[in-house]
Amino acid sequence: MSTFGLLTGGGVPETTRVQAQFRRVLLRSSSRGEVDPFIVMDVMEAARREEVAGRSIIHMEVGQPGTAAPVAARERLVAEMGKDALGYTVALGRIDLRERISKLYSDWYGVDVPASRIVVTAGSSAAFTLAFTALFDQGEKVAIGEPGYPSYRNILKALSLEAVGIQTRAEDRFQPVLADVAAIKDLAGLLVASPANPSGTMLDRDALKVLMDHCAARDIAFISDEIYHGIQYDGRAVSALEVSDEVFVINSFSKYFSMTGWRIGWMVVPQSHVRTVERLAQNMFICAPHAAQVAALGAMDGEAELTANYAVYAENRRLMLEQLPLMGFDQIAPPDGAFYVYADVSRHTDDSAAFCSEILRDAGVSVTPGLDFDPVRGHQTIRFSYARSNSDIREGLTRLAAFMAAKEAGR
């Protein structure tokens, strides 16, 4: 056969093309990669497509402040970019940022956390990856509350760890209690979040201490997700560091400091684990983005702006708790913090994903189905985020009210 006969129109020999297809079919894949999708990101994409098509969409799906990084953050970065190449930092992060975070613990909680125990990370996601890798061996069990942030479960699976979901209850404000944890055999770790996503509920000091004491007595590593600290309404958010130093505490500049896309967070670890985490960070991430570290330093001086942002969340919370029950969304755990309302919608649907799609299509409001947060019961729940502006939330509630009224009238 001539060379011409072996070629396709693109000039690639037919035998080469077939071989390439065959290799693609046989390419290996890891079971660790078989994680569930982060559904809220898919919801965001569906909302984006609607906007591209020309529709007005109110975003109540994603936990992202509607505000930019504080002015002080952006100004600090501009100033430093003019005099520094912003190359690598050390793996633990800039010492001035770690010292400033240390001061935050003194100011907010009255605890002494030396900068040497603080690790600056590429968002809280990197902190969870580092924490899970430093603390647990393949196959070990880590308990997480459900409903809860879906990436806990998925990162654990990707690291060949077993996520054990605790089915929390409304009467416990969707937080794990001692009986839940004690019932799990051979537990290596417990992760709690306060304020929690998606419920916004918090653990007080006594409840936190009961769980931490249990874990300490049984060599169970305790990880506290505190990324919504600074956004609380009924009482003060308590840090696990007020109870013990033998914990991993994870925080972020994404929420209170309004820096989601900057991908910058931090973790406080026991002194005994600093070098372990440092070695992992060196190899897995090198360092957190230097520009984001600079901006984070500035953000911590933007208190007036951050306080104004908080006032927006507080007013949005008031509106949500006032108006959602009037529409039939009355089975909720009133949020102590964060910027979410988690609602039981079993009166309206047994398919939260389809219900959210209907709300997006008919009302132009994007909300998240509970399946993201609870794979067992999430088909009967949805999460509303109220992180956007007051005007957005008011408009979203108006649209939701009209949608629910029409739905009721059509029965």
Residue pairs with C-beta under 8 A, 6 or more apart in sequence:
6 13
6 14
6 15
7 13
7 14
8 14
8 17
32 157
32 158
32 159
32 160
33 158
34 157
35 153
35 154
35 157
35 158
36 150
36 153
36 154
36 375
38 150
38 151
38 154
38 372
39 150
39 353
39 368
39 369
39 371
39 372
40 61
40 62
40 63
40 368
40 372
43 61
43 62
43 356
43 360
43 366
43 367
43 368
43 369
44 59
44 61
44 62
44 366
46 357
46 360
46 366
47 57
47 59
47 61
47 360
47 366
50 57
50 360
50 364
51 57
55 364
56 364
57 360
57 364
57 365
57 366
58 364
58 365
58 366
58 388
58 392
58 393
58 395
58 396
58 399
59 366
59 385
59 388
59 392
60 365
60 366
60 367
60 384
60 385
60 386
60 388
60 393
60 396
61 366
61 367
61 368
61 383
61 385
62 368
62 385
62 387
63 197
63 255
63 338
63 339
63 340
63 385
63 387
64 254
64 260
64 385
64 387
65 255
65 258
65 260
65 309
65 339
65 387
66 312
66 387
66 388
66 389
66 392
67 258
67 309
67 312
68 74
68 258
69 257
69 258
69 259
69 262
69 295
69 299
70 257
70 258
70 298
70 299
70 302
70 305
70 306
71 302
71 305
72 298
72 299
72 301
72 302
72 305
73 257
73 259
73 295
73 296
73 297
73 298
73 299
73 302
74 295
74 298
75 298
76 294
76 295
76 297
76 298
77 291
77 294
77 295
77 298
80 86
80 294
81 291
86 290
86 291
86 294
87 290
88 286
88 287
88 290
89 120
89 287
89 288
89 290
89 293
90 287
91 278
91 281
91 282
91 285
91 286
91 287
92 98
92 118
92 119
92 120
92 274
92 278
92 281
93 118
93 119
93 120
93 121
93 266
93 287
93 288
93 293
94 120
94 290
94 293
94 294
94 297
95 115
96 297
97 120
97 293
97 296
97 297
98 115
98 116
98 118
98 120
98 266
99 115
100 297
100 300
101 113
101 115
101 118
101 120
101 266
101 300
102 113
102 114
102 115
102 118
104 300
105 111
105 112
105 113
105 239
105 241
105 268
106 112
106 113
108 229
108 230
108 239
109 238
109 239
109 241
109 242
110 242
111 239
111 241
111 242
113 241
113 268
116 271
116 274
117 268
117 269
117 270
117 271
117 274
118 266
118 267
118 268
119 127
119 130
119 266
119 267
119 268
119 269
119 274
119 277
119 278
119 281
120 264
120 265
120 266
120 287
120 288
120 293
120 296
121 127
121 130
121 264
121 265
121 266
121 267
121 281
121 285
121 288
122 263
122 264
122 265
122 285
122 288
122 289
122 292
123 252
123 254
123 263
123 264
123 265
124 225
124 227
124 250
124 251
124 252
124 254
124 265
125 151
125 155
125 265
126 263
126 265
126 284
126 285
126 288
127 250
127 252
127 265
127 266
127 267
128 151
128 152
128 155
128 223
128 250
129 155
129 159
129 284
130 267
130 277
130 280
130 281
130 284
131 223
131 248
131 250
131 267
131 269
131 277
132 142
132 155
132 156
132 159
132 161
132 189
133 159
133 280
133 284
134 269
134 273
134 276
134 277
134 280
135 188
135 189
135 221
135 223
135 248
135 273
136 142
136 159
136 161
136 188
136 189
136 221
137 188
138 159
138 160
138 161
139 160
139 161
139 162
140 161
140 162
140 188
140 189
141 161
141 162
141 164
141 184
141 186
141 187
141 188
141 189
142 156
142 161
142 162
142 163
142 164
142 187
142 188
142 189
142 190
142 191
143 164
143 165
143 166
143 176
143 180
143 181
143 184
143 187
143 189
143 190
143 191
144 152
144 153
144 156
144 163
144 164
144 165
144 166
144 191
145 165
145 166
145 168
145 174
145 175
145 176
145 191
145 192
145 193
145 196
146 165
146 166
146 167
146 168
146 373
146 374
146 375
146 376
146 377
147 168
147 174
147 196
147 198
147 199
147 342
147 370
147 373
147 374
147 377
147 378
147 381
148 165
148 193
148 196
148 197
148 198
148 373
148 374
149 193
149 197
149 198
149 225
149 373
150 372
150 373
152 163
152 191
153 163
153 165
153 375
156 162
156 163
157 163
164 184
164 187
165 374
165 375
165 376
166 176
166 180
166 181
166 184
167 374
167 376
167 377
168 174
168 175
168 176
168 177
168 180
170 331
170 333
170 344
173 199
173 201
173 333
173 336
174 196
174 199
174 201
174 333
174 342
175 192
175 194
175 196
175 199
175 201
175 202
175 203
175 207
176 190
176 192
176 211
177 207
178 210
178 211
178 214
181 187
181 190
181 211
181 214
181 215
181 220
182 214
187 218
187 220
188 220
188 221
189 220
189 221
189 222
189 223
190 211
190 215
190 220
190 221
190 222
190 223
191 223
191 224
191 225
192 203
192 208
192 211
192 222
192 223
192 224
192 225
193 224
193 225
193 226
193 227
193 228
194 201
194 202
194 203
194 208
194 224
194 225
194 226
194 237
194 238
194 337
195 201
195 202
195 228
195 229
195 231
195 232
195 237
195 335
195 336
195 337
195 338
196 202
196 228
196 338
197 228
197 338
197 340
197 373
198 340
198 342
198 368
198 370
198 372
198 373
198 383
199 333
199 335
199 340
199 342
200 228
200 333
200 334
200 335
200 336
200 337
200 338
200 339
200 340
200 341
200 342
201 333
201 335
201 336
201 337
202 232
202 234
202 235
202 237
202 238
202 336
202 337
203 211
203 238
204 235
204 238
205 238
205 242
205 243
208 224
208 238
208 240
208 243
209 243
211 222
212 222
212 240
212 243
212 244
212 247
214 220
215 221
215 222
216 222
216 244
216 246
221 248
222 240
222 244
222 246
222 247
222 248
223 247
223 248
223 249
223 250
224 239
224 240
224 247
224 248
224 249
224 250
225 250
226 237
226 239
226 240
226 249
226 250
226 251
227 250
227 251
227 252
227 254
227 255
227 265
228 237
228 255
228 256
228 337
228 338
228 339
229 237
229 239
229 251
229 256
229 337
230 237
230 255
230 256
230 257
230 306
230 310
231 255
231 256
231 310
231 313
231 337
231 338
231 339
232 336
232 337
233 314
233 317
233 335
233 336
233 337
234 334
234 336
235 336
237 337
239 249
240 247
240 249
241 247
241 249
241 268
245 270
245 271
246 270
247 268
247 270
248 267
248 268
248 269
248 270
248 273
249 267
249 268
250 265
250 266
250 267
251 265
251 266
251 267
251 268
252 264
252 265
252 266
253 259
253 262
253 264
253 265
253 292
253 296
253 299
254 260
254 262
254 264
254 265
255 338
255 339
256 306
256 309
256 310
257 296
257 299
257 300
257 302
257 306
258 299
258 306
258 309
259 292
259 295
259 296
259 299
262 289
262 291
262 292
262 295
262 296
263 288
263 289
263 292
264 288
264 289
264 292
264 293
264 295
264 296
265 288
267 277
269 277
281 287
299 306
312 389
312 390
313 339
313 386
313 387
315 390
316 339
316 386
316 387
316 388
316 390
316 393
317 335
317 339
317 341
317 386
319 386
319 390
319 393
319 394
319 397
320 341
320 384
320 386
320 393
320 397
321 332
321 334
321 341
323 397
323 401
324 330
324 332
324 341
324 343
324 384
324 397
324 400
325 332
326 401
327 400
327 401
327 404
327 405
328 347
328 348
328 404
328 408
329 341
329 343
329 345
329 384
331 343
331 344
331 346
331 347
332 341
332 342
332 343
332 344
333 342
335 341
335 342
339 385
339 386
339 387
340 383
340 384
340 385
340 386
341 383
341 384
341 386
342 370
342 373
342 381
342 382
342 383
342 384
343 381
343 382
343 383
343 384
344 380
344 381
345 352
345 355
345 380
345 381
345 382
346 380
348 355
348 407
349 355
349 380
350 379
350 380
351 379
352 369
352 370
352 371
352 378
352 379
352 380
352 381
352 382
353 369
353 371
353 379
355 369
355 382
356 366
356 367
356 368
356 369
356 382
359 365
359 366
359 367
359 400
359 403
360 366
360 367
362 403
362 406
363 399
363 400
363 402
363 403
364 399
365 396
365 399
365 400
365 403
367 382
367 383
367 384
367 385
368 382
368 383
368 385
369 378
369 379
369 381
369 382
369 383
370 377
370 378
370 379
370 380
370 381
370 382
370 383
371 378
371 379
372 378
372 383
373 381
373 383
374 381
386 393
388 396
